């Protein structure tokens, strides 16, 4: 049987560095180590290009190289005959390798030295096992394909709608993959930001926290539509909060939720959730263990994310299928609430909403809550439909593909975490009730004129 | 590359004989590279030559290519520090020294001890390196040029020569 790269890709995890041999135009052989070799597909790999050196001269001149790769658990080793194709200095493969290399550099104390200039892409012409090595038996391993099957069945069996799907996915990661720390984020395309809608394994859920597109491993995975896996802790891809630079009278105070994360994360895996060719979100997992996620885990989570993208899209569409945009209010909203009024402030600057002194949420979810409270005050009702929100001119939601359901989940979960007096309750497909147990006073803070 | 033999410094000789990861490369008549691990290295007393010990089957392609032309490149690295030297020169197949088996055992033991701190166990190192004396081969290598290969912008610079 001819080996393809899929069969030996575990050798490319840079645990044991690969060596590369090339030959100069005058016939002189050259040998050195490769910082990182990256699996691209069954026929291609990429080598990190960091320094201008003899290897690079030889590769550009003769376009041929021989790679020696060793699998770190068994010692099985292979010689890979490579034909140089091209160098990519930007784009998905480059960004993916850059993140991988940052982890390797940090682990090996080479952070100041390693800088990725390019991803040198090679076609793998031949793979030959090195004779004279008796590989150790593979240690018993988790079976990502079996875990994927169980997780996939759990998602397929989930009939509870958008929010239940989020929970089913994170439950499945926990139960079937042994992944105990995970985030689900949805993309807000208009603002180029991702926001956390569900999480597992953190003291603070971080629901509503945001990551800019292109920022850190999650932001890069979404921006480039590519899975990124890091095997060793690296500060380059952590979510370090920069000081908020908002200023001015109308600037909302501390409208930030911290992104949850393990302080000692070694392994990180971010997989884009894609539907219809568009990135809709990111599934993110992390672990304090080094090299926790392998190529097979990346494959499994990518397949799971594809299924989840489709399932979430269908759940979203189902919520919009209500017959009447304005639900009939069976009775006037009960107004038996008493006690100190709850002050709800909305900053027009970014639609951030504060309950008394506490930040709740911003963006579209903030605008929705504000609109619901406003309608409740004006019209004396507390039942609403997804459809009327979608048609509401003050919210300016696009007709389709706007993640409305994700925003309602986000709002509902933030309220459940942060408020005793406001709550969102599902009343049917595409319908819900805003439950209010205290008098509410609304205060709008206009946009800063100085801005 | 100059064909004069290089004399290694005492520090280079010491580095080369320590517990190192070693690769050797040669090439065939069509200038296609060959590549293998070496297991151990011993610098000659005059520091102008290195006796390399290799696993005969693992290194078969390199041994085959060295035979007619003698061209060889060797890279030595210390995994914990990344200090790396590449030597280029000529090699010839020679008879195994009488103590080859003992030397390989000592080299593999030292390497195993050093690499354990990086999380690699003895069974793995044994699978990759351990070889019975009758499975070994030896190359007498005369380096002509020494290159600094520690990762960084200086990597690839020739040592001991003015530009």
Boltz contact constraints between the chains, C-beta under 6 A:
constraints:
  - contact:
      token1: [A, 19]
      token2: [B, 23]
      max_distance: 6.0
  - contact:
      token1: [A, 21]
      token2: [B, 25]
      max_distance: 6.0
  - contact:
      token1: [A, 21]
      token2: [B, 33]
      max_distance: 6.0
  - contact:
      token1: [A, 21]
      token2: [B, 35]
      max_distance: 6.0
  - contact:
      token1: [A, 22]
      token2: [B, 33]
      max_distance: 6.0
  - contact:
      token1: [A, 23]
      token2: [B, 27]
      max_distance: 6.0
  - contact:
      token1: [A, 23]
      token2: [B, 31]
      max_distance: 6.0
  - contact:
      token1: [A, 23]
      token2: [B, 33]
      max_distance: 6.0
  - contact:
      token1: [A, 27]
      token2: [B, 31]
      max_distance: 6.0
  - contact:
      token1: [A, 28]
      token2: [B, 1]
      max_distance: 6.0
  - contact:
      token1: [A, 29]
      token2: [B, 25]
      max_distance: 6.0
  - contact:
      token1: [A, 29]
      token2: [B, 26]
      max_distance: 6.0
  - contact:
      token1: [A, 29]
      token2: [B, 27]
      max_distance: 6.0
  - contact:
      token1: [A, 29]
      token2: [B, 33]
      max_distance: 6.0
  - contact:
      token1: [A, 29]
      token2: [B, 71]
      max_distance: 6.0
  - contact:
      token1: [A, 29]
      token2: [B, 73]
      max_distance: 6.0
  - contact:
      token1: [A, 30]
      token2: [B, 73]
      max_distance: 6.0
  - contact:
      token1: [A, 31]
      token2: [B, 23]
      max_distance: 6.0
  - contact:
      token1: [A, 31]
      token2: [B, 25]
      max_distance: 6.0
  - contact:
      token1: [A, 31]
      token2: [B, 73]
      max_distance: 6.0
  - contact:
      token1: [A, 31]
      token2: [B, 75]
      max_distance: 6.0
  - contact:
      token1: [A, 32]
      token2: [B, 75]
      max_distance: 6.0
  - contact:
      token1: [A, 32]
      token2: [B, 149]
      max_distance: 6.0
  - contact:
      token1: [A, 51]
      token2: [B, 155]
      max_distance: 6.0
  - contact:
      token1: [A, 53]
      token2: [B, 155]
      max_distance: 6.0
  - contact:
      token1: [A, 53]
      token2: [B, 156]
      max_distance: 6.0
  - contact:
      token1: [A, 54]
      token2: [B, 156]
      max_distance: 6.0
  - contact:
      token1: [A, 66]
      token2: [B, 33]
      max_distance: 6.0
  - contact:
      token1: [A, 66]
      token2: [B, 35]
      max_distance: 6.0
  - contact:
      token1: [A, 68]
      token2: [B, 35]
      max_distance: 6.0
  - contact:
      token1: [A, 75]
      token2: [B, 124]
      max_distance: 6.0
  - contact:
      token1: [A, 75]
      token2: [B, 127]
      max_distance: 6.0
  - contact:
      token1: [A, 75]
      token2: [B, 128]
      max_distance: 6.0
  - contact:
      token1: [A, 113]
      token2: [B, 151]
      max_distance: 6.0
  - contact:
      token1: [A, 113]
      token2: [B, 152]
      max_distance: 6.0
  - contact:
      token1: [A, 130]
      token2: [B, 58]
      max_distance: 6.0
  - contact:
      token1: [A, 131]
      token2: [B, 57]
      max_distance: 6.0
  - contact:
      token1: [A, 132]
      token2: [B, 55]
      max_distance: 6.0
  - contact:
      token1: [A, 132]
      token2: [B, 57]
      max_distance: 6.0
  - contact:
      token1: [A, 132]
      token2: [B, 58]
      max_distance: 6.0
  - contact:
      token1: [A, 136]
      token2: [B, 123]
      max_distance: 6.0
  - contact:
      token1: [A, 136]
      token2: [B, 127]
      max_distance: 6.0
